[in-house]
């Protein structure tokens, strides 16, 4: 097969054989051909500082010797796959670490190949454990692209089908910027959301709800960040009738939020289950669920995970997790994230079309709005995305209306790299 020498040629081939709904960034899409540290080089030789990390997946950055060597060592053994029908030493090692780090009593771990699959597994377990297909999700949420996870996604732009195996009720989220409770202070906002949940329980459920599933910070939703304590208030209500609480940590796990190892830590509660994926493998495909033992063991049928927790992915994940812990990347996320958040808030204070700078650690959202201060400015987000790339910076874009910029660099980002990227991003914001 002929190879393409330019991005334009590769994009043309992509369009011919890939689905039309498989979206690409940029008017002229680029190929990421190589990387080192927090920088990547495209297929035409241009190098960028990466502030999106493959949608938060390249958690340590690129070309990390410890991860590369772990993958190579496993590949050199000649076994990259066996399936869960056999013991996998690296899988057990990783499960022990995650169970311990979870804080969940008597925790057990099931590995998958992605975050979508992890959330599907969590829904299967929760609905079986509670013998109910009713699920409480949050408005503006995103949990994956599979059948059941689309059914609990509260974001119209990512809801590909109205068909679903679950009966979903949507509670208030932490997206205060567009909430009907936006004018309330933290305590009043939490109280109003909790009262709204109680009303939903009475009016919109049969009473036998399986679980609530929530992202501590909504990723695709534009890094919408709730006030600390919201999920503690929710869980107090759930506990009254034994409803499970599932924290979707696919984007918020492994210390990215800075203050806590898991995003839910900001709310002072221990969930019944957590899902994870993204950064754990630093690019290797892995996800999973960690849950209370009695909840995890509720299934009464055989199951396997053909690719979940395979030797190659778990070798990479063990190396990635060990690196994150030994290098205190959670602490780095807090320190370097503060440089970015404080710098952006100061630089954007006089920009009328910046409605809000929000987030935590190295998980930052910028909402762009029209002159009225509220109407989503989708075109502005697209312009800033392009302008940042032109200056040598890769960022993300999302949100309920597609008007939010998403900043999520590798957790290894240095302060000097943060300031370098900040300067490029501020320039893009001011000139777009």
RADAVEN-V598108 format. One record per helix or strand of 2 or more residues. SS is the DSSP state (H for helix, E for strand). FROM is the first residue (numbers start at 0). TO is the last residue. If there is no record, write none. Layout:
BEGIN
SS;FROM;TO + SS;FROM;TO
END
This chain:
BEGIN
H;6;16 + E;31;36 + E;38;41 + E;46;49 + H;52;55 + H;64;75 + H;88;101 + E;106;111 + H;114;129 + E;133;137 + H;146;150 + H;155;157 + E;166;170 + H;175;177 + H;185;203 + E;210;213 + E;216;217 + E;223;224 + H;229;238 + E;243;247 + H;262;266 + E;272;275 + H;277;280 + E;286;291 + H;292;295 + H;310;325 + H;328;347 + E;353;358 + E;363;368 + H;377;389 + E;392;393 + E;395;397 + E;403;406 + H;414;430
END
